Amino acid sequence: MHFTHVAVVMPAYNEVEGIRGFLDEIRSHLAPFADRITFVVADDRSTDGTPDALAELADVEVSVQDENRGHGPTALAAYREGLALSPSVIVHVDGDGQFLGEDFTRLLSAWEREQADVVHGVRRGRTDPWYRRMLSGAVAALIAVHAGRRIPDVNTPLRAYRPEALRVLIDAVPADAVVPHVHFSLAEARGGFAVRYVPVRSIPRRGESASGTMWGAASRISLPPARLRAFVRVALGEVWTWSLRPGAPLRAVRRPADALEPFAQ
């Protein structure tokens, strides 16, 4: 396995506690297989100094967003910046570090071996609160009905993309999409993309805090935070409008013709 240039793109928000160690771990596992690794961190206006913690790293490009827009738009911004580097392969992962470095090697090995357009890292052993696991299960069931088959871990943030295939998906999804990976997964299944799935281990968020900052803190009785409940309403409306309803724009997405040819690293 060998790659000329691997771009690892990640959205981040208030991850100063663990992000640098996470990058070090990814780098140590991928370096033997890549001539060049570039980390592209799209920072969603962190308030804890996350960009400053990465400023001195030569292989890290930090792009601070103009405003705090949430995970989806920031992930899409990271993807676009990664594509601009013309890498051999693009790997996406969230900045909270809920994966192990060794699984990045497994992901790319499967991507190369299977000549895939995309490889999804299917999370095992998730430690998320019950309501987030329930939400993931409900979304997976809904998507399976419309995709005609079950898609494992439909919203997984750990993915390896062939740039040509990713461009088609990026161009089809609005820049402010709150759940781009749900749209991607459904379009990939419908549009004939070569998708492969690799089981990966999910671990708690790195750093002293056991939970991420995206949804705010849960209540003592562990009910879904109000911010998450509001997000779900917005996300469901977005998925219906862009991916599920008859005539939805993403229904027309198809695997690009140039992705049908064997690719070089």
ZADREN-826651 format. One record per residue (C-alpha): residue number from 1; residue in one letter; x negated, y, z. Coordinates in steps of 0.2 Angstrom, whole numbers, plus 5000, padded with zeros to 4 digits. Layout:
BEGIN
  seq  type    px    py    pz
  NUM     a     X     Y     Z
...
end
This chain:
BEGIN
  seq  type    px    py    pz
    1     m  5000  5000  5000
    2     h  4993  5017  4995
    3     f  5000  5034  4992
    4     t  4992  5050  4985
    5     h  5003  5062  4995
    6     v  5016  5058  5009
    7     a  5027  5073  5014
    8     v  5035  5071  5031
    9     v  5049  5083  5033
   10     m  5058  5087  5049
   11     p  5070  5099  5057
   12     a  5066  5105  5074
   13     y  5074  5115  5088
   14     n  5066  5117  5105
   15     e  5055  5102  5104
   16     v  5039  5109  5111
   17     e  5037  5095  5124
   18     g  5035  5081  5112
   19     i  5033  5086  5094
   20     r  5014  5087  5093
   21     g  5012  5070  5101
   22     f  5025  5063  5089
   23     l  5016  5070  5074
   24     d  4999  5063  5080
   25     e  5007  5046  5081
   26     i  5015  5047  5064
   27     r  4998  5053  5057
   28     s  4988  5039  5065
   29     h  4999  5026  5057
   30     l  5001  5033  5040
   31     a  4983  5040  5037
   32     p  4975  5023  5032
   33     f  4988  5022  5018
   34     a  4988  5040  5011
   35     d  4975  5051  5003
   36     r  4985  5066  5010
   37     i  4999  5069  5023
   38     t  5008  5085  5025
   39     f  5020  5088  5039
   40     v  5034  5101  5035
   41     v  5043  5107  5050
   42     a  5058  5118  5048
   43     d  5061  5127  5064
   44     d  5079  5132  5068
   45     r  5074  5147  5078
   46     s  5067  5138  5093
   47     t  5066  5148  5110
   48     d  5053  5137  5118
   49     g  5037  5141  5107
   50     t  5039  5125  5096
   51     p  5031  5134  5081
   52     d  5016  5141  5091
   53     a  5012  5123  5097
   54     l  5009  5118  5079
   55     a  5001  5133  5072
   56     e  4983  5127  5073
   57     l  4986  5110  5064
   58     a  4979  5111  5047
   59     d  4991  5097  5040
   60     v  5007  5105  5047
   61     e  5017  5119  5038
   62     v  5030  5127  5049
   63     s  5044  5137  5042
   64     v  5054  5147  5054
   65     q  5072  5149  5048
   66     d  5080  5166  5046
   67     e  5093  5161  5059
   68     n  5099  5147  5070
   69     r  5110  5137  5058
   70     g  5110  5119  5066
   71     h  5103  5102  5061
   72     g  5111  5100  5044
   73     p  5106  5116  5035
   74     t  5089  5115  5043
   75     a  5086  5097  5038
   76     l  5091  5102  5020
   77     a  5078  5117  5021
   78     a  5065  5105  5026
   79     y  5069  5093  5012
   80     r  5068  5107  4999
   81     e  5051  5113  5006
   82     g  5045  5095  5005
   83     l  5050  5094  4987
   84     a  5041  5110  4982
   85     l  5025  5101  4987
   86     s  5027  5088  4973
   87     p  5023  5073  4985
   88     s  5023  5054  4980
   89     v  5036  5051  4993
   90     i  5046  5061  5006
   91     v  5050  5055  5023
   92     h  5063  5063  5034
   93     v  5064  5062  5053
   94     d  5071  5073  5066
   95     g  5058  5083  5077
   96     d  5065  5075  5094
   97     g  5053  5060  5091
   98     q  5066  5046  5094
   99     f  5056  5034  5083
  100     l  5039  5024  5084
  101     g  5025  5028  5072
  102     e  5023  5010  5067
  103     d  5040  5010  5060
  104     f  5035  5024  5047
  105     t  5023  5011  5040
  106     r  5036  4998  5039
  107     l  5048  5010  5030
  108     l  5035  5015  5017
  109     s  5030  4997  5014
  110     a  5048  4993  5010
  111     w  5050  5008  4999
  112     e  5035  5003  4989
  113     r  5038  4985  4988
  114     e  5056  4986  4984
  115     q  5054  5000  4971
  116     a  5068  5009  4980
  117     d  5075  5026  4978
  118     v  5078  5027  4997
  119     v  5074  5017  5012
  120     h  5085  5020  5028
  121     g  5078  5016  5045
  122     v  5093  5007  5054
  123     r  5092  5011  5072
  124     r  5092  4997  5085
  125     g  5093  5000  5104
  126     r  5100  5017  5103
  127     t  5101  5026  5120
  128     d  5113  5040  5115
  129     p  5128  5043  5125
  130     w  5143  5032  5122
  131     y  5153  5046  5113
  132     r  5139  5048  5100
  133     r  5138  5029  5097
  134     m  5157  5029  5096
  135     l  5157  5043  5084
  136     s  5144  5035  5073
  137     g  5154  5019  5072
  138     a  5170  5028  5067
  139     v  5161  5038  5054
  140     a  5153  5021  5047
  141     a  5170  5013  5046
  142     l  5177  5028  5037
  143     i  5163  5028  5024
  144     a  5164  5010  5022
  145     v  5182  5011  5016
  146     h  5177  5024  5003
  147     a  5160  5017  4998
  148     g  5168  4999  4995
  149     r  5155  4992  5007
  150     r  5147  4994  5024
  151     i  5133  5006  5025
  152     p  5121  5002  5040
  153     d  5118  5017  5051
  154     v  5126  5030  5039
  155     n  5119  5045  5047
  156     t  5101  5039  5051
  157     p  5088  5053  5051
  158     l  5074  5042  5047
  159     r  5073  5040  5028
  160     a  5060  5038  5014
  161     y  5065  5046  4997
  162     r  5058  5045  4979
  163     p  5057  5064  4975
  164     e  5067  5062  4959
  165     a  5082  5054  4968
  166     l  5081  5066  4982
  167     r  5083  5081  4970
  168     v  5099  5074  4963
  169     l  5106  5073  4981
  170     i  5100  5090  4986
  171     d  5107  5099  4971
  172     a  5124  5091  4974
  173     v  5126  5096  4993
  174     p  5129  5113  4999
  175     a  5115  5122  5008
  176     d  5125  5124  5023
  177     a  5131  5106  5025
  178     v  5132  5100  5043
  179     v  5131  5082  5039
  180     p  5120  5080  5023
  181     h  5115  5062  5027
  182     v  5133  5056  5028
  183     h  5135  5064  5010
  184     f  5119  5056  5005
  185     s  5123  5039  5011
  186     l  5140  5039  5002
  187     a  5133  5046  4986
  188     e  5119  5033  4986
  189     a  5131  5019  4988
  190     r  5143  5025  4974
  191     g  5130  5032  4962
  192     g  5120  5016  4959
  193     f  5104  5021  4969
  194     a  5092  5008  4974
  195     v  5094  5008  4993
  196     r  5085  4997  5006
  197     y  5087  4995  5024
  198     v  5074  4992  5037
  199     p  5078  4990  5056
  200     v  5068  5002  5067
  201     r  5068  5005  5086
  202     s  5077  5020  5093
  203     i  5069  5027  5109
  204     p  5074  5042  5120
  205     r  5069  5059  5115
  206     r  5051  5063  5119
  207     g  5047  5075  5132
  208     e  5053  5078  5150
  209     s  5071  5080  5145
  210     a  5081  5063  5142
  211     s  5093  5071  5130
  212     g  5092  5083  5115
  213     t  5097  5101  5114
  214     m  5108  5100  5099
  215     w  5125  5097  5108
  216     g  5121  5105  5125
  217     a  5122  5095  5141
  218     a  5136  5082  5144
  219     s  5147  5084  5159
  220     r  5145  5073  5175
  221     i  5159  5061  5169
  222     s  5150  5060  5152
  223     l  5163  5067  5141
  224     p  5159  5073  5124
  225     p  5152  5091  5125
  226     a  5164  5105  5118
  227     r  5151  5109  5105
  228     l  5151  5091  5099
  229     r  5170  5091  5098
  230     a  5170  5107  5088
  231     f  5156  5100  5077
  232     v  5166  5084  5073
  233     r  5181  5094  5067
  234     v  5170  5104  5055
  235     a  5161  5089  5049
  236     l  5176  5078  5045
  237     g  5183  5093  5035
  238     e  5167  5095  5026
  239     v  5165  5076  5022
  240     w  5183  5076  5015
  241     t  5181  5091  5004
  242     w  5164  5087  4997
  243     s  5163  5067  4997
  244     l  5180  5059  5000
  245     r  5195  5068  4992
  246     p  5200  5064  4974
  247     g  5189  5075  4963
  248     a  5176  5079  4977
  249     p  5160  5085  4969
  250     l  5149  5072  4976
  251     r  5159  5058  4968
  252     a  5151  5062  4952
  253     v  5133  5060  4958
  254     r  5123  5046  4949
  255     r  5106  5039  4950
  256     p  5094  5049  4939
  257     a  5089  5041  4923
  258     d  5070  5044  4926
  259     a  5072  5034  4942
  260     l  5076  5019  4932
  261     e  5058  5018  4926
  262     p  5044  5010  4937
  263     f  5035  5023  4947
  264     a  5017  5027  4951
  265     q  5010  5032  4968
end
